[in-house]
Structure formats: C-alpha cells, structure tokens
Amino acid sequence: MTVQQRFETHDIFNQSPPYEGVNLFASDAALRDAVTSNGAGGEVDALSAFGRQWGTAEMVESARLANENTPKLKTFDTKGFRRDVVEFHPAYHGFMTESFRAGMHASTWNANGTRAPAPSEVARAARYFMIAQVENGHMCPITMTRACVGALAVEPALLAKLIGKITSRTYDPTFRPWWEKDGITLGMGMTEKQGGTDVRANSTSAMPSADGYAITGHKWFMSAPMCDAFLVLAQAPGGLTCFLMPRFRPDGAVNGLRFQRLKDKLGNCSNASSEVEFVEAFAWRVGEEGRGVRTIIEMVQLTRVDCVISSAGMMRMALAQALHHARHRVVFQRKLADQPMMRMLLADMALEVEGATALMMRLCRSFDLAASDAGEAARARVLTPAVKYWICKTAPGFIYEAMECLGGNGYVEETPLARLYREAPVNAIWEGSGNVMCLDVLRALSREGEAARAVLADLVRACGDLPGAREAAGFIATILSGADGEARARAAVERLAMLAAAAALAESVPGVAEAFARTRLATPRGGTFGSSALADNDVVTLLDRALVAA
Ligand SMILES: Cc1cc2nc3c(=O)[nH]c(=O)nc-3n(C[C@H](O)[C@H](O)[C@H](O)COP(=O)(O)OP(=O)(O)OC[C@H]3O[C@@H](n4cnc5c(N)ncnc54)[C@H](O)[C@@H]3O)c2cc1C
C-alpha cells in the first residue's frame, strides 16, 4: 500500500481514480460514428491523436488553474496612466496556443476568407467538442474570431487586409497594433445596458471621420477584451450599423476603449467579460449604414453553432465522469454501474448524449454543404436556433444529474463537474437566449416558407418508421402555424430539435435511433433522467457505447 492510500487512522479505498489520461475520441463511440457519417471519416486518425492530447492529466490540471486564477483588469499603471489591459494566467495562454495551433479560430476559412470545403465544419466541431470537455472559457475569443469572418465578408478590402493575421496558427497575446502581430483575435460588442436582445435600442453613436468613424458610447457586456478588434453595433447617421473597432488606431496610438470593470460571473471564469466605454474610438464600417443587424447576423449564426458544440461537449464529459465513477464505486457490495436503477439512469443519459452528438454533427454538416445545396442552407437556418435552444437548455440539468451520480464528491470543486455545472447556463443565455431562439425559429419558418416545410419533410423521411416521428412533425406544424404559435413555441421548438436528433441518429447510429424516438418522441420521458422505459438490450447497448476502454 502506498503512502497516499493510507492515513494513520484509516486506509483509503472505494474511491474512483481520476478520469484523466483518456483518449476523448477513441473512448466515445457516439462521436466516432457522427464524425464518419457526416463526411469526416478521413480525419479519424488525427482526431484520435487530438483526443489523446486533450484527455491528459496535464490538460485537466491546466483547466483548473485557468479557472481558479481569474483574469485581472489593469485599468491604470502605477503613475495613473490608462492601461486598459487584462492579464490572464499562463494556463489560459496555454489553451489559446493549443486551440490556435489546431486552427479552431480559422480552419473553416480558406486563406482568402472564403469557406473551406467540407468536411471542415464537421472536423472542427469534433475537435471543439473535445476541447469543451476540458476548458470552455478560452473558446470565447476563438469562437468569435472564426465567426467574425462571416460578417467581414461584406467588406472584401478590409477582410483582405486582416485575413492573413486571422488565419495564422500562431497565438500572439502581446498588446500591439494588429499589423505588428503574428496572429490576431476578434471579439464583438452588441449588448448595452438598456438591451441585449433588442439591439435596435443601442444608444452608442458613430460619426463619420476622415478615415473611418468615431464611436462614442458603451457596451455592457464585451467578452475577451484583449481581442485585437471588435465587431460593434452603433447608431450611424443612416441607422444601426456594424463596425470593426481595433484596439490600436491606424496611426499606432491606443484606441479609445476604456474598460470599466470585469463581470464577476457564475462560471466561464477563465474568460474575461468586460464593461467598456468608447471615447471617440476609431472604427471601420462593415456593411452599409442601417444594415447593422443584417451584417452581424452572419457572425451570430456561427457563434450559435459553437454554443451547441460546447454544451454537447460538456454533457459528454459529465456523462463520462458519471459512468467512470459508477464503474469503480461499490455500494452495498455491488458496483454502482451494476445497480438496476443506476444503469437505467446512466443509459438514459447516454441516450441523451447520443442524440445531442448526432444532432450537433449533422447540423455542422449542413454548414459544410450550405454553399452548394439550398436545402442544407435552409436546414442550417431553421435548425440552428432550435438545436441551440434544446441542447444548451438541456446541459445544466444534465450536468447536475451527472454530478449526483458521484454523490458528495460531485459537488466539490476538485471534480470538473462543479465547474461544468457553473459554466453550462451561459451557452443558453448569450448569443440569443431561449425565447429568442424560439422566435428565431418562427421567423425562419415564415421567411423560408416552402424550403422550411421541405426541411420538416426531410426530417420525417430520414426518421423512416421511427415511433412518434410523424406525430411530432404534425404537432410542430400545427403549433407553429397556429394563431398562438408564439406563446406555445417552446413546446414545438423542443420537439423540432428532438425530431432532428432522431433523424440524425437514424443516419449515423440506427441501432440507437429507435430507443431515442420511442422515449423522446412517441412517449416522452418524465421530468428527470432515468425515467425512460428503456428495454434491457437498449441499456446494454447504450452503456457499452458510452465509454469505450481506450
Ligand atoms: C458571460 C457573458 C458574456 C457575454 N459576452 C457578450 C459579448 O461579448 N458581447 C455582447 O454583445 N454580449 C455579450 N453578452 C450579453 C448577452 O449576449 C446578453 O445578455 C443576451 O443577449 C441577453 O440580453 P439581455 O441581457 O439584455 O437580456 P434581455 O434582452 O433583456 O432578455 C431577457 C430575457 O427576455 C427574453 N426575451 C427577450 N425578448 C423576448 C420576447 N420578445 N419574447 C419573450 N421573451 C423575450 C430573453 O430570452 C431573456 O430570457 C454576454 C453575456 C454573458 C452572461
């Protein structure tokens, strides 16, 4: 017996070993199937190496350090001059370096800023899904950087100037003008004190100047303040307009961004979220005056997909932690993983993650194909808000249930479950919160018209004779086209996401699709996980697939 296993008063036993040194790809059958069925089978070896790298004990420890040592705002220097910089722990910079090296901020763009060919979205999503299992906070600037390119496409000259720095695989945290740096990150500021959803209420003003615009006002939430430039919305003479505001003015002087304080947040602690004032800050216009919402929505659609991937990844890690623990912990002379009620609970949770994983990857496939396939473009447009609604809302309760599987150990900070639990709600709140996502589904259905009806028909077709699929489609169509569609939209949007999950499973893991449809569409389970009526063979299949020895 080692010294660590023994105290003077007692021996330590029946504690599960840490869940680390794991290949996050090879151990996850749902992820492997989703990658292959969505066109990224050629990436399997690279993804397995990535999964091994991100599942090490060192990564787990770095995530703890990056979140316990939160970023600090340095507003002034010792002599009272403004600095407006944020300092991060080295562990945060380590994650940024690795995610940059993996191209998470730019791998879906070609060197000229056009969309990279399929399966770049699916391959990136698989990596993001594994990163999210370890550390989410640093992915905020990574997500925004990749998404901003979508909006900058309306200004080809500006994009051409920046794209080389954006697609660089070198993370450069120095505080210097963007043109002097080896690689840059981009953020965004839309939310003001008086409104985040209703950005048309923005009061920040933009006045044309000699070489661009001078922006004066504030943002109430502006995350990742050390980004090198930000997409911001402001009221120009022609109405609400999108701008790109660099940290340094073209003459090399520090731009007029004054950070007031950092938010003291529930989770997402490794990431900084600022309150900022703009004092005649220099910015370039992006898109025409008055078309700010339309321009920035190109970015928002992409950030919403990343919220989905992040939440699905956190659910996967919570499930793996619960299963790993249950396979080691003995209660009443029997492993938890062999106790009937715990098996049903874990299998039901595994089924939820199967659905979330397949759905998330199928959605990314639509983004991969959207440029050349109008049906896939409509699918991305209609389903993105529905999938964000369902997966991001499911994650917090799901992680709580996983936490309970570890008993008291799950509730303490040393396990990543406490951190995941505090992290999870933000994905539902930012980038369009729950009700707003449902309104967006309604908007997409009315704007896309025939194409949207074709999306629903496609989902039903993919489901084949899965139980409850046709009834679900009927329910969705009836509710969303009814006079009180807005009031009842949540029920229909949730059902739409589950129908899409069943369809995605039918394509990638037919053996699991039937159980999903039976317990989520035909006879919806009770309010808690473990209340589904899963057959014995379903339970065996799901638990075998959920955590493969690797
Ligand atoms: C950690 C964190 C970081 C953030 N970082 C950024 C950032 O970098 N940049 C940025 O611009 N913003 C950022 N935000 C802000 C975030 O995007 C907003 O908080 C969010 O969009 C909601 O806006 P709001 O807070 O003004 O809430 P409100 O718009 O007031 O909404 C409140 C509630 O009302 C609901 N609601 C709104 N309209 C309707 C309606 N018509 N019908 C029914 N319900 C409705 C919403 O769903 C929400 O639940 C961040 C937020 C957080 C928590």
The ligand as an SDF file (V2000), in Angstrom:
LIG
                    3D

 53 58  0  0  0  0  0  0  0  0999 V2000
  -20.8170   35.8190  -19.5720 C   0  0  0  0  0  0  0  0  0  0  0  0
  -21.4640   36.6650  -20.6130 C   0  0  0  0  0  0  0  0  0  0  0  0
  -20.6900   37.1880  -21.6280 C   0  0  0  0  0  0  0  0  0  0  0  0
  -21.2660   37.9670  -22.6220 C   0  0  0  0  0  0  0  0  0  0  0  0
  -20.4710   38.4630  -23.6170 N   0  0  0  0  0  0  0  0  0  0  0  0
  -21.0090   39.2690  -24.5500 C   0  0  0  0  0  0  0  0  0  0  0  0
  -20.2110   39.8370  -25.5940 C   0  0  0  0  0  0  0  0  0  0  0  0
  -19.0220   39.5580  -25.7100 O   0  0  0  0  0  0  0  0  0  0  0  0
  -20.7930   40.6870  -26.4610 N   0  0  0  0  0  0  0  0  0  0  0  0
  -22.1170   41.0030  -26.3980 C   0  0  0  0  0  0  0  0  0  0  0  0
  -22.5860   41.7680  -27.2180 O   0  0  0  0  0  0  0  0  0  0  0  0
  -22.8970   40.4750  -25.4390 N   0  0  0  0  0  0  0  0  0  0  0  0
  -22.3820   39.6220  -24.5220 C   0  0  0  0  0  0  0  0  0  0  0  0
  -23.1870   39.0890  -23.5380 N   0  0  0  0  0  0  0  0  0  0  0  0
  -24.5570   39.5360  -23.4290 C   0  0  0  0  0  0  0  0  0  0  0  0
  -25.5980   38.5560  -23.8890 C   0  0  0  0  0  0  0  0  0  0  0  0
  -25.4850   38.3010  -25.2590 O   0  0  0  0  0  0  0  0  0  0  0  0
  -26.9520   39.1230  -23.4670 C   0  0  0  0  0  0  0  0  0  0  0  0
  -27.0180   39.0960  -22.0610 O   0  0  0  0  0  0  0  0  0  0  0  0
  -28.1080   38.3780  -24.0810 C   0  0  0  0  0  0  0  0  0  0  0  0
  -28.1460   38.5950  -25.4590 O   0  0  0  0  0  0  0  0  0  0  0  0
  -29.4490   38.7710  -23.4700 C   0  0  0  0  0  0  0  0  0  0  0  0
  -29.5940   40.1620  -23.4950 O   0  0  0  0  0  0  0  0  0  0  0  0
  -30.0160   40.9470  -22.1510 P   0  0  0  0  0  0  0  0  0  0  0  0
  -29.0850   40.5190  -21.0740 O   0  0  0  0  0  0  0  0  0  0  0  0
  -30.0860   42.3830  -22.4490 O   0  0  0  0  0  0  0  0  0  0  0  0
  -31.4220   40.3850  -21.7800 O   0  0  0  0  0  0  0  0  0  0  0  0
  -32.8410   40.8510  -22.4070 P   0  0  0  0  0  0  0  0  0  0  0  0
  -32.6770   41.1630  -23.8500 O   0  0  0  0  0  0  0  0  0  0  0  0
  -33.4490   41.8650  -21.5580 O   0  0  0  0  0  0  0  0  0  0  0  0
  -33.6720   39.4860  -22.2890 O   0  0  0  0  0  0  0  0  0  0  0  0
  -34.1250   38.9870  -21.0180 C   0  0  0  0  0  0  0  0  0  0  0  0
  -34.9490   37.7420  -21.2340 C   0  0  0  0  0  0  0  0  0  0  0  0
  -36.0910   38.0470  -22.0170 O   0  0  0  0  0  0  0  0  0  0  0  0
  -36.2470   37.1220  -23.0650 C   0  0  0  0  0  0  0  0  0  0  0  0
  -36.8550   37.8080  -24.1980 N   0  0  0  0  0  0  0  0  0  0  0  0
  -36.3310   38.7960  -24.9420 C   0  0  0  0  0  0  0  0  0  0  0  0
  -37.2100   39.1560  -25.9110 N   0  0  0  0  0  0  0  0  0  0  0  0
  -38.3250   38.3950  -25.7530 C   0  0  0  0  0  0  0  0  0  0  0  0
  -39.5760   38.3040  -26.4330 C   0  0  0  0  0  0  0  0  0  0  0  0
  -39.8600   39.0790  -27.4820 N   0  0  0  0  0  0  0  0  0  0  0  0
  -40.4670   37.3860  -26.0010 N   0  0  0  0  0  0  0  0  0  0  0  0
  -40.1940   36.5850  -24.9460 C   0  0  0  0  0  0  0  0  0  0  0  0
  -39.0410   36.6400  -24.2650 N   0  0  0  0  0  0  0  0  0  0  0  0
  -38.1020   37.5300  -24.6710 C   0  0  0  0  0  0  0  0  0  0  0  0
  -34.8380   36.6280  -23.3800 C   0  0  0  0  0  0  0  0  0  0  0  0
  -34.8730   35.3210  -23.9540 O   0  0  0  0  0  0  0  0  0  0  0  0
  -34.2200   36.6200  -21.9920 C   0  0  0  0  0  0  0  0  0  0  0  0
  -34.5010   35.3780  -21.3730 O   0  0  0  0  0  0  0  0  0  0  0  0
  -22.6440   38.2650  -22.5640 C   0  0  0  0  0  0  0  0  0  0  0  0
  -23.4250   37.7320  -21.5470 C   0  0  0  0  0  0  0  0  0  0  0  0
  -22.8520   36.9390  -20.5790 C   0  0  0  0  0  0  0  0  0  0  0  0
  -23.7160   36.3740  -19.4960 C   0  0  0  0  0  0  0  0  0  0  0  0
  1  2  1  0
  2  3  1  0
  2 52  2  0
  3  4  2  0
  4  5  1  0
  4 50  1  0
  5  6  2  0
  6  7  1  0
  6 13  1  0
  7  8  2  0
  7  9  1  0
  9 10  1  0
 10 11  2  0
 10 12  1  0
 12 13  2  0
 13 14  1  0
 14 15  1  0
 14 50  1  0
 15 16  1  0
 16 17  1  0
 16 18  1  0
 18 19  1  0
 18 20  1  0
 20 21  1  0
 20 22  1  0
 22 23  1  0
 23 24  1  0
 24 25  2  0
 24 26  1  0
 24 27  1  0
 27 28  1  0
 28 29  2  0
 28 30  1  0
 28 31  1  0
 31 32  1  0
 32 33  1  0
 33 34  1  0
 33 48  1  0
 34 35  1  0
 35 36  1  0
 35 46  1  0
 36 37  1  0
 36 45  1  0
 37 38  2  0
 38 39  1  0
 39 40  1  0
 39 45  2  0
 40 41  1  0
 40 42  2  0
 42 43  1  0
 43 44  2  0
 44 45  1  0
 46 47  1  0
 46 48  1  0
 48 49  1  0
 50 51  2  0
 51 52  1  0
 52 53  1  0
M  END
$$$$
